Amino acid sequence: MKWSSHKKITGKIGKYFGVRDTKALNEASILPDKEYDYRIVKVKKHGKKYEKKVRLRHHLEPFIINKIIDYTIEARRWKVRNSKNYIIPLGKAAHYIQDNVIDPRKKILFFKVKDKKTHDKIESQIDKLNVPFEEVYKVEKMKFTLSDFEKELKRRKPTTDPEKAMKNATYLTAMLMKLVLKPEYPDNFWSKYRRIKIVTILGAFFGIGVISVGYIFSNPLIMLMGGSTTAAFLTNPLFWERRKDAKFLRGDL
Ligand SMILES: [Zn+2]
């Protein structure tokens, strides 16, 4: 996306959710095009293993949602501590969100081909559009967690349609801003979290109890049953998701 588009979307929505230093935020929103992010890849060549630094792509990058979530977490951590340092990761997260809504490929029959002309055309069309604020108002009224944000990032696939891309960029940037600056979790979040926490702990202890019974009677089958019960409770993904959401809100992630 063009720098002017990044600044326009990020600055306007950031300001709406209470960012005072929008100038710093605007600059942060184009930072990933100046200071590249990398990821480490393990490669094997001629039987030798080594690590390689690979530049993170901004379009059609399978790892981009992880990066967006990392920066969102970092921004929240600083925000909770009342530090201005939240601006940089917040701007970077917005940048990747906005690049990722665009599919820069051209359709040729049944294939999609990478094409610079298509990419530039979509980006200049987007640059002419206004930020559709009705999307921001929609998000403002919503109550959602970090996991909900991640699911929405995955759900809204990159598109070749400039208006749809702008709409998605606005919606997702608004979700980011709200989550970091003025988060509101669903009303039943904490009661649900407490419940699953208790069930997980009790379930794990029950499993440990079964292991002990198996041990006392030196019955490996009962021990195995206890072990798998404990494992089943401790690896419940819903528990870990809620725990992550809770920690994120408190800036503890
Ligand atoms: Zn970019």
Residues whose N, C-alpha, C, O or C-beta is under 5 A from the ligand:
A	BS01	ZN	M1 D33 H58 D99
